[in-house]
């Protein structure tokens, strides 16, 4: 056997092996760079899309509070579609700048909306709504109704409780509160200390107090007919109206 030829063949094979290894390494590196580039592009797009979303407000939380099933930090930002849950030791306050806030009690759940008709919907538990800017302030959905501060530039506070049977109780703690249906024409206005219950079937009781003044009657009809999104414009007209519990269904 020609040893020189054998050594030359072995050397060539080693060179080919090294070249193959280098090429393989370059291909793997290129693939890794492409993957990293795609990941970075996706991350940038996701961040840009998130930045385009307008935040609804800020959240301050204490104890067991979860946003979209993740533990919430002490301070965070809330966006439309977020779900908030508080457990046995959890409480939170959602604040809309210049509009008011929602104080969330323990064992409560609410889903945030885009703010066009209401800020959030109460699914379980208890919320205290505080507003300082009337109908343009913070609002809350309870069943098929929206709780709306009824008088412009008036400090308004209302408590909304959801019962396990699907009913809701709405109480005016301060100021005048309108309970406006998303559909239909029957709503009520509550003074301080007055309450109303929404049945599990989504019905309000017949009013037991005096008939409303005519312009308050039309305020509620207008709000109900146009939906809760019209509350900001129509309810302000009730500044001088009777503040008794009323229903537009009364003649």
DACOR-V900672 format. One record per residue. N is the residue number from 1. RES is the residue in one letter. PHI is phi in radians with two decimals (999 if undefined). D_LAST is the distance of its C-alpha to the last C-alpha in Angstrom with 2 decimals. Layout:
n: {N;N}
res: {RES;RES}
phi: {PHI;PHI}
d_last: {D_LAST;D_LAST}
This chain:
n: {1;2;3;4;5;6;7;8;9;10;11;12;13;14;15;16;17;18;19;20;21;22;23;24;25;26;27;28;29;30;31;32;33;34;35;36;37;38;39;40;41;42;43;44;45;46;47;48;49;50;51;52;53;54;55;56;57;58;59;60;61;62;63;64;65;66;67;68;69;70;71;72;73;74;75;76;77;78;79;80;81;82;83;84;85;86;87;88;89;90;91;92;93;94;95;96;97;98;99;100;101;102;103;104;105;106;107;108;109;110;111;112;113;114;115;116;117;118;119;120;121;122;123;124;125;126;127;128;129;130;131;132;133;134;135;136;137;138;139;140;141;142;143;144;145;146;147;148;149;150;151;152;153;154;155;156;157;158;159;160;161;162;163;164;165;166;167;168;169;170;171;172;173;174;175;176;177;178;179;180;181;182;183;184;185;186;187;188;189;190;191;192;193;194;195;196;197;198;199;200;201;202;203;204;205;206;207;208;209;210;211;212;213;214;215;216;217;218;219;220;221;222;223;224;225;226;227;228;229;230;231;232;233;234;235;236;237;238;239;240;241;242;243;244;245;246;247;248;249;250;251}
res: {X;X;X;X;X;X;X;X;X;X;X;X;X;X;X;X;X;X;X;X;X;X;X;X;X;X;X;X;X;X;X;X;X;X;X;X;X;X;X;X;X;X;X;X;X;X;X;X;X;X;X;X;X;X;X;X;X;X;X;X;X;X;X;X;X;X;X;X;X;X;X;X;X;X;X;X;X;X;X;X;X;X;X;X;X;X;X;X;X;X;X;X;X;X;X;X;X;X;X;X;X;X;X;X;X;X;X;X;X;X;X;X;X;X;X;X;X;X;X;X;X;X;X;X;X;X;X;X;X;X;X;X;X;X;X;X;X;X;X;X;X;X;X;X;X;X;X;X;X;X;X;X;X;X;X;X;X;X;X;X;X;X;X;X;X;X;X;X;X;X;X;X;X;X;X;X;X;X;X;X;X;X;X;X;X;X;X;X;X;X;X;X;X;X;X;X;X;X;X;X;X;X;X;X;X;X;X;X;X;X;X;X;X;X;X;X;X;X;X;X;X;X;X;X;X;X;X;X;X;X;X;X;X;X;X;X;X;X;X;X;X;X;X;X;X;X;X;X;X;X;X}
phi: {999;-1.41;-1.14;-1.13;-1.14;-1.10;-1.12;-1.16;-1.12;-1.10;-1.13;-1.12;-1.10;-1.13;-1.10;-1.07;-1.10;-1.14;-1.09;-1.07;-1.12;-1.13;-1.07;-1.06;-1.09;-1.14;-1.08;-1.10;-1.14;-1.09;-1.10;-1.11;-1.12;-1.10;-1.09;-1.12;-1.13;-1.11;-1.10;-1.12;-1.13;-1.11;-1.11;-1.11;-1.09;-1.08;-1.13;-1.14;-1.10;-1.15;-1.20;-1.22;-1.23;-1.44;-1.13;-1.35;3.02;-1.97;-2.20;-1.96;-2.32;-2.40;1.40;-1.40;-2.22;-2.23;-2.03;0.95;1.21;-1.95;-0.98;-1.50;-1.23;-1.05;-2.29;-2.68;-1.93;-1.91;-2.10;-1.01;1.65;-1.18;-2.00;-1.94;-2.29;-2.03;-1.88;-0.98;-1.86;-1.76;-2.43;-2.67;-2.27;-1.72;-2.10;-1.83;-0.99;1.35;-2.06;2.44;-2.60;-2.08;-1.65;-1.76;-1.37;-1.16;1.00;-2.18;-2.53;-2.54;-2.01;-1.49;-1.78;-1.45;1.51;-1.24;-1.96;-2.83;-1.30;-2.74;-2.05;-1.38;-1.79;-2.82;1.62;-2.33;-2.26;-1.94;-1.68;-2.15;-2.39;-2.10;-2.19;1.10;-1.06;-1.49;-1.45;-1.22;-2.29;-2.47;-1.57;-2.33;1.12;-1.62;-2.20;-2.11;-1.53;-2.22;-1.05;-1.67;-2.18;-1.08;1.05;-1.93;-1.20;-2.23;-2.44;-2.45;-1.94;-2.15;-2.02;-1.83;-1.61;-1.16;-1.54;1.61;-1.56;-2.30;-2.16;-2.05;-2.20;-1.50;-1.64;-2.81;1.36;-1.95;-2.09;-1.81;-1.91;-1.91;-1.33;-1.25;-2.40;1.60;-2.29;-1.90;-2.38;-2.49;-2.01;-2.01;-1.53;-1.00;1.55;-1.58;-2.39;-2.55;-1.98;-1.78;-1.23;-1.00;-1.52;1.42;-2.04;-1.65;-1.25;-1.15;-1.15;-1.77;-1.72;-1.13;-1.15;-1.32;-1.13;-1.04;-1.26;-1.18;-0.98;-1.30;-1.02;-1.15;-1.08;-1.13;-1.11;-1.18;-1.16;-1.58;1.55;-1.14;-1.16;-1.53;-1.07;-1.06;-1.53;-1.43;-1.22;-1.11;-1.20;-1.51;-1.01;-1.80;-1.46;-1.06;-1.88;-1.58;-1.14;-2.38;-2.49;-1.24;-1.29;-1.27;-1.23}
d_last: {118.41;117.99;116.48;115.73;113.70;111.90;111.00;109.80;107.59;106.15;105.47;103.63;101.50;100.62;99.68;97.49;95.84;95.17;93.81;91.54;90.30;89.64;87.79;85.73;84.88;83.88;81.65;80.00;79.55;78.02;75.61;74.65;74.10;71.89;69.82;69.48;68.51;65.78;64.45;64.44;62.67;59.98;59.55;59.27;56.68;54.60;54.84;53.93;50.90;49.77;50.32;48.14;45.16;43.15;42.92;39.49;40.92;43.45;43.78;45.64;46.53;48.48;49.88;49.09;46.77;46.90;45.69;46.01;48.13;50.64;51.20;49.51;51.70;50.81;49.41;48.20;46.02;42.96;42.18;39.37;39.86;41.63;40.95;41.35;42.37;43.39;45.51;46.61;48.13;46.09;43.53;42.56;40.70;39.40;39.19;37.73;39.57;37.48;34.25;34.70;35.79;35.07;37.14;38.00;39.10;41.82;41.27;38.51;38.05;36.09;36.46;36.34;34.58;35.46;32.93;30.92;27.74;28.90;32.27;32.73;31.32;31.90;33.68;35.02;35.53;34.05;33.27;32.68;31.10;32.25;31.22;32.25;30.84;27.07;25.28;28.67;30.20;30.88;28.12;28.31;26.99;26.33;25.80;23.15;21.65;23.12;23.46;23.34;24.39;21.51;23.45;26.47;29.84;28.58;30.49;28.28;29.40;27.73;29.29;28.54;30.25;30.77;31.77;34.40;32.00;30.02;27.11;26.32;25.52;24.39;25.15;24.93;28.45;28.26;25.84;22.26;21.58;18.91;18.77;18.06;18.28;21.10;19.35;15.83;12.53;11.92;13.70;14.27;16.11;18.94;21.06;24.73;25.42;22.11;22.25;20.34;21.98;21.76;23.12;26.15;24.00;22.02;18.79;16.85;16.02;12.66;12.05;13.87;13.44;11.48;8.13;9.43;10.81;9.54;12.59;12.33;8.94;11.04;14.00;12.82;11.76;15.17;17.00;15.90;16.55;19.89;20.95;22.36;25.03;22.68;21.94;24.90;23.72;19.98;19.67;22.25;19.92;18.28;21.53;20.36;16.84;15.83;17.56;15.73;14.68;11.17;9.31;7.52;6.39;3.83;0.00}
